[in-house]
């Protein structure tokens, strides 16, 4: 089932969309059973990130793990809170296995998206667009196994082209994280090259 939410440019609509993300997350948690989330987001202040932070306890109890790609790694407080919650969900996973940065401008045409387990997903606007000038037409899909599979392929293609987030941006003065959380890869992932063929599922498009 697809639910379309259209933009009216109002504060009430933004609050309504956050509530919708919380509702989707709640339904996902009810049947999660160790499933995983993938998120491609404009920033750590995006609504799906807020939903994850708000439901971290329920996600942790359900054994859910999550990975996130961000176009912008600010605001810093929200970034650190998001990373701390991702680390709590996957305490043995190093930082580069949980969160990455789409810092290459060519990656910003990808649309925001979330996959919830195997059958639910959400698609939003392109990550490069200014938050105040965005087309907030968003798509919530349930019982959509094919859309989720395509979304996962697109996520993996984007993930492999993203950069590592600098350690100093992830850890605040009072952040407590599991041992090994900052074991970084020896080399950052290779960025997109204009001379190399694009990976399957690229560029990211709406479902």
C-alpha positions, 0 to 999 in steps of 0.5 A: 500500500502506498501513502502519498503525503503532499507539501503545503509548506506549513509547520503543521505539515512538517509535524504531521510528517514526523508523526507519520515516520514515528507511526511507520517506525512503530509498525516496523518494530512490532514485527522487526525480529532482528530486521535492519534499517537503511537510511539515506538522509539529508542531515541528522535533523531529518525526520527519519533520524528523529524517529530513530532517536525517539524510538531507540529503546524499542529498536534496541529491544527488538534487536534492530540494527541500522546504517545511515548515509548523510548528505550533511553532517550538521547540526553536530549535536544531532549527529552525535546523538544519532551516532550514539544511538546507532552504536547502541543498536550495533555495539560491536560495529565500527563507526565506518560500518554504521554511518557515512557521508555523501560529501561528493556533490555528485551523490546529492541527486539521490533521494532521501529514503528509508527501508524498514526490514523487507517490506516497508520503505519511504522515499522523499526529496533529493538530498541536495535541495535546500530544506526550506525549498523542498518538494515535500511530496513523500511516498510511504510504501507498505507490503512493497518487497520489490521497492525495498529490494531496489532501495537496498541495492541503491543504498549499497551502491551509494554506501560504497561511494561515500566518505567516512565521517571524521571521528571528531564530528561523531564524538562529543565531550560526554559521549560514551560509546562501546569499545571499538566504535572508532576503529576506522577503515585503513582507507576511505571508500573510493569516491565516484569517478567520471571515468568509471561505470556507475554501479547497478542501481545508480543513480538513486530514484524514487520507488 
